Amino acid sequence: MITAVRTANIQDGKAQDATTWAVETAAYISQNLGVELQVMRNVGGPVFQLHWVSNHESLAAYEAAMAKMEADPGYQERLVAGRGQGLFAASSIVDSLYATVP
């Protein structure tokens, strides 16, 4: 099992807009692309940070899901809209992958 986590820091003054965009985008991905995605925030640690978390059967399944997202026009439109609003610090976005220990 592969767990994928994308983390981003919210720009100052954009917490509500960023959270709304993140939740709506996750719902779009789950409903239209078949990738179950959760949005999480920190209980401890950096306050203005969000995480998108998904689980995949294998690294190949993760790569296939990412390719599907990158090819989807609706997802691309959502990314452009989010960037246009300046919701997240671009240099803060980090993707992490974790493998389940058997």
C-alpha positions as CSV (number, residue, x, y, z in Angstrom):
1,M,0.0,0.0,0.0
2,I,1.2,3.5,-0.9
3,T,0.0,6.5,1.0
4,A,0.6,9.8,-0.9
5,V,0.6,13.1,1.0
6,R,0.8,16.6,-0.7
7,T,1.5,19.4,1.7
8,A,1.1,23.1,1.1
9,N,1.4,26.2,3.2
10,I,-1.5,28.7,3.0
11,Q,-0.6,32.3,2.1
12,D,-1.3,34.9,4.7
13,G,-5.0,36.0,4.7
14,K,-6.1,33.1,2.5
15,A,-7.0,30.4,5.1
16,Q,-10.7,30.3,4.4
17,D,-10.4,30.5,0.6
18,A,-7.6,27.9,0.5
19,T,-9.5,25.5,2.7
20,T,-12.7,25.8,0.6
21,W,-10.7,25.4,-2.6
22,A,-8.8,22.3,-1.2
23,V,-12.0,20.6,-0.1
24,E,-13.9,21.3,-3.3
25,T,-10.9,20.2,-5.4
26,A,-10.6,17.0,-3.4
27,A,-14.3,16.3,-3.9
28,Y,-13.9,16.9,-7.7
29,I,-11.0,14.4,-7.8
30,S,-12.9,11.8,-5.8
31,Q,-16.1,12.1,-7.8
32,N,-14.6,12.5,-11.3
33,L,-11.3,10.6,-11.2
34,G,-11.9,7.8,-8.7
35,V,-9.1,8.8,-6.4
36,E,-10.3,8.9,-2.8
37,L,-8.7,12.1,-1.4
38,Q,-8.9,13.5,2.1
39,V,-7.9,17.1,3.1
40,M,-6.3,17.3,6.5
41,R,-5.0,20.1,8.7
42,N,-2.5,20.0,11.5
43,V,-3.7,19.6,15.1
44,G,-0.2,20.4,16.2
45,G,2.6,22.0,14.3
46,P,2.3,24.7,11.5
47,V,-1.2,26.2,11.7
48,F,-1.6,27.4,8.1
49,Q,-0.8,24.1,6.4
50,L,-3.0,21.7,4.5
51,H,-2.4,18.1,3.4
52,W,-4.1,16.0,0.7
53,V,-3.9,12.3,1.5
54,S,-4.7,9.3,-0.7
55,N,-4.0,5.6,-0.6
56,H,-3.1,3.4,-3.5
57,E,-2.6,-0.4,-3.9
58,S,0.9,0.1,-5.4
59,L,3.3,2.6,-6.8
60,A,2.1,1.8,-10.3
61,A,-1.5,2.6,-9.2
62,Y,-0.3,5.9,-7.7
63,E,1.4,6.8,-10.9
64,A,-1.7,5.9,-13.0
65,A,-3.8,8.1,-10.7
66,M,-1.4,11.0,-11.1
67,A,-1.4,10.6,-14.9
68,K,-5.2,10.6,-14.9
69,M,-5.3,13.8,-12.8
70,E,-2.7,15.6,-14.9
71,A,-4.6,14.7,-18.1
72,D,-8.0,15.9,-16.8
73,P,-9.1,19.3,-18.1
74,G,-11.4,20.0,-15.1
75,Y,-8.5,19.3,-12.6
76,Q,-6.2,21.5,-14.6
77,E,-8.8,24.3,-14.6
78,R,-9.0,24.0,-10.8
79,L,-5.3,24.3,-10.5
80,V,-5.1,27.4,-12.6
81,A,-7.9,29.0,-10.6
82,G,-6.2,28.1,-7.3
83,R,-2.9,29.6,-8.5
84,G,-4.6,32.7,-9.8
85,Q,-6.0,33.3,-6.3
86,G,-2.6,32.9,-4.7
87,L,-3.9,30.5,-2.1
88,F,-0.6,28.6,-1.4
89,A,3.1,29.4,-1.2
90,A,4.3,27.6,-4.4
91,S,7.7,26.9,-2.9
92,S,6.1,25.1,0.1
93,I,4.3,22.4,-1.9
94,V,5.9,19.0,-1.1
95,D,4.8,15.5,-2.2
96,S,5.6,12.6,0.1
97,L,5.1,8.9,-0.5
98,Y,4.9,6.2,2.2
99,A,4.9,2.4,1.9
100,T,3.1,0.2,4.4
101,V,5.4,-2.0,6.3
102,P,4.4,-5.6,5.9
